[in-house]
Protein backbone atom coordinates (compact mmCIF):
# COMPACT_ATOMS: atom_id res chain seq x y z
CA UNK A 1 0.00 0.00 0.00
CA UNK A 2 1.06 3.50 -0.72
CA UNK A 3 1.57 5.99 2.13
CA UNK A 4 0.29 8.89 0.00
CA UNK A 5 -3.09 10.44 0.77
CA UNK A 6 -5.96 10.29 -1.66
CA UNK A 7 -5.36 13.03 -4.28
CA UNK A 8 -8.90 14.44 -4.11
CA UNK A 9 -9.11 14.73 -0.31
CA UNK A 10 -7.29 18.11 -0.03
CA UNK A 11 -9.36 19.58 -2.86
CA UNK A 12 -12.64 18.74 -1.09
CA UNK A 13 -11.38 20.08 2.24
CA UNK A 14 -10.26 23.38 0.74
CA UNK A 15 -13.50 23.80 -1.25
CA UNK A 16 -15.65 23.51 1.87
CA UNK A 17 -14.20 26.57 3.59
CA UNK A 18 -12.96 28.79 0.81
CA UNK A 19 -14.85 31.91 1.86
CA UNK A 20 -13.87 32.28 5.50
CA UNK A 21 -14.61 36.00 5.39
CA UNK A 22 -18.31 35.18 5.03
CA UNK A 23 -18.14 33.01 8.15
CA UNK A 24 -16.36 35.76 10.10
CA UNK A 25 -18.97 38.28 9.02
CA UNK A 26 -21.82 35.96 10.05
CA UNK A 27 -20.12 35.31 13.39
CA UNK A 28 -19.95 39.00 14.23
CA UNK A 29 -23.49 39.64 12.98
CA UNK A 30 -24.78 36.91 15.28
CA UNK A 31 -22.64 38.33 18.07
CA UNK A 32 -24.40 41.66 17.68
CA UNK A 33 -27.77 39.93 17.89
CA UNK A 34 -26.60 38.06 20.98
CA UNK A 35 -25.55 41.27 22.72
CA UNK A 36 -28.92 42.84 21.96
CA UNK A 37 -30.69 39.63 22.97
CA UNK A 38 -29.32 39.98 26.47
CA UNK A 39 -31.82 42.79 27.04
CA UNK A 40 -34.59 40.16 26.87
CA UNK A 41 -32.96 38.15 29.65
CA UNK A 42 -32.49 41.15 31.91
CA UNK A 43 -28.74 40.87 32.44
CA UNK A 44 -28.00 43.73 30.03
CA UNK A 45 -30.07 46.18 32.07
CA UNK A 46 -27.30 46.20 34.71
CA UNK A 47 -25.02 48.15 32.35
CA UNK A 48 -26.75 48.72 29.00
CA UNK A 49 -23.99 50.91 27.57
CA UNK A 50 -21.55 48.01 27.43
CA UNK A 51 -23.99 45.73 25.63
CA UNK A 52 -25.04 48.43 23.15
CA UNK A 53 -21.38 49.30 22.55
CA UNK A 54 -20.41 45.67 21.96
CA UNK A 55 -23.35 45.23 19.58
CA UNK A 56 -22.25 48.34 17.64
CA UNK A 57 -18.67 47.04 17.44
CA UNK A 58 -19.90 43.66 16.18
CA UNK A 59 -22.05 45.36 13.55
CA UNK A 60 -19.17 47.59 12.47
CA UNK A 61 -17.05 44.49 11.93
CA UNK A 62 -19.81 42.44 10.26
CA UNK A 63 -20.70 45.04 7.62
CA UNK A 64 -17.29 45.55 5.95
CA UNK A 65 -16.27 41.91 6.25
CA UNK A 66 -19.59 40.94 4.68
CA UNK A 67 -18.93 43.24 1.75
CA UNK A 68 -15.45 41.74 1.38
CA UNK A 69 -16.94 38.25 1.52
CA UNK A 70 -19.45 39.11 -1.22
CA UNK A 71 -16.60 40.38 -3.40
CA UNK A 72 -14.58 37.25 -2.69
CA UNK A 73 -17.62 35.06 -3.32
CA UNK A 74 -17.93 36.58 -6.77
CA UNK A 75 -14.42 35.33 -7.52
CA UNK A 76 -15.18 31.90 -5.99
CA UNK A 77 -18.26 31.13 -8.10
CA UNK A 78 -20.76 32.33 -5.52
CA UNK A 79 -19.36 30.43 -2.55
CA UNK A 80 -20.61 32.15 0.63
CA UNK A 81 -22.28 35.12 -1.07
CA UNK A 82 -25.68 34.38 0.49
CA UNK A 83 -24.22 34.05 3.97
CA UNK A 84 -22.32 37.30 3.48
CA UNK A 85 -25.47 39.10 2.32
CA UNK A 86 -27.39 37.94 5.38
CA UNK A 87 -24.51 39.07 7.60
CA UNK A 88 -24.40 42.52 5.99
CA UNK A 89 -28.15 42.98 6.35
CA UNK A 90 -28.07 41.75 9.95
CA UNK A 91 -25.17 44.10 10.72
CA UNK A 92 -27.10 47.09 9.38
CA UNK A 93 -30.20 46.03 11.31
CA UNK A 94 -28.22 45.71 14.56
CA UNK A 95 -26.68 49.13 13.94
CA UNK A 96 -30.14 50.63 13.33
CA UNK A 97 -31.53 49.13 16.53
CA UNK A 98 -28.56 50.46 18.52
CA UNK A 99 -28.95 53.97 17.09
CA UNK A 100 -32.67 53.93 17.89
CA UNK A 101 -31.95 52.73 21.43
CA UNK A 102 -29.43 55.53 21.99
CA UNK A 103 -31.87 58.12 20.58
CA UNK A 104 -34.63 56.80 22.84
CA UNK A 105 -32.33 57.05 25.86
CA UNK A 106 -31.28 60.60 24.97
CA UNK A 107 -34.94 61.54 24.43
CA UNK A 108 -35.86 60.07 27.81
CA UNK A 109 -33.14 62.03 29.57
CA UNK A 110 -34.08 65.25 27.72
CA UNK A 111 -37.76 64.77 28.56
CA UNK A 112 -36.98 64.21 32.22
CA UNK A 113 -34.77 67.32 32.23
CA UNK A 114 -37.60 69.41 30.82
CA UNK A 115 -40.07 68.02 33.37
CA UNK A 116 -37.84 68.63 36.37
CA UNK A 117 -36.67 72.07 35.22
CA UNK A 118 -40.15 73.47 34.74
CA UNK A 119 -40.61 74.45 38.37
ChimeraX attribute file (.defattr): number of C-alpha atoms within 10 A of each C-alpha:
attribute: neighborCount
match mode: 1-to-1
recipient: residues
	/A:1	3
	/A:2	5
	/A:3	5
	/A:4	6
	/A:5	8
	/A:6	9
	/A:7	8
	/A:8	8
	/A:9	9
	/A:10	10
	/A:11	10
	/A:12	10
	/A:13	10
	/A:14	10
	/A:15	11
	/A:16	10
	/A:17	13
	/A:18	15
	/A:19	23
	/A:20	16
	/A:21	23
	/A:22	29
	/A:23	20
	/A:24	18
	/A:25	31
	/A:26	25
	/A:27	15
	/A:28	24
	/A:29	31
	/A:30	20
	/A:31	20
	/A:32	29
	/A:33	17
	/A:34	15
	/A:35	20
	/A:36	22
	/A:37	15
	/A:38	14
	/A:39	15
	/A:40	9
	/A:41	9
	/A:42	10
	/A:43	12
	/A:44	17
	/A:45	13
	/A:46	10
	/A:47	9
	/A:48	16
	/A:49	12
	/A:50	13
	/A:51	22
	/A:52	23
	/A:53	15
	/A:54	17
	/A:55	27
	/A:56	24
	/A:57	17
	/A:58	24
	/A:59	30
	/A:60	20
	/A:61	20
	/A:62	32
	/A:63	24
	/A:64	17
	/A:65	23
	/A:66	30
	/A:67	19
	/A:68	18
	/A:69	30
	/A:70	24
	/A:71	14
	/A:72	21
	/A:73	22
	/A:74	13
	/A:75	11
	/A:76	15
	/A:77	9
	/A:78	14
	/A:79	21
	/A:80	22
	/A:81	22
	/A:82	15
	/A:83	19
	/A:84	31
	/A:85	19
	/A:86	16
	/A:87	29
	/A:88	27
	/A:89	16
	/A:90	22
	/A:91	31
	/A:92	18
	/A:93	16
	/A:94	26
	/A:95	21
	/A:96	14
	/A:97	16
	/A:98	20
	/A:99	14
	/A:100	12
	/A:101	13
	/A:102	14
	/A:103	12
	/A:104	12
	/A:105	12
	/A:106	12
	/A:107	12
	/A:108	12
	/A:109	12
	/A:110	11
	/A:111	12
	/A:112	11
	/A:113	11
	/A:114	11
	/A:115	10
	/A:116	8
	/A:117	8
	/A:118	6
	/A:119	5
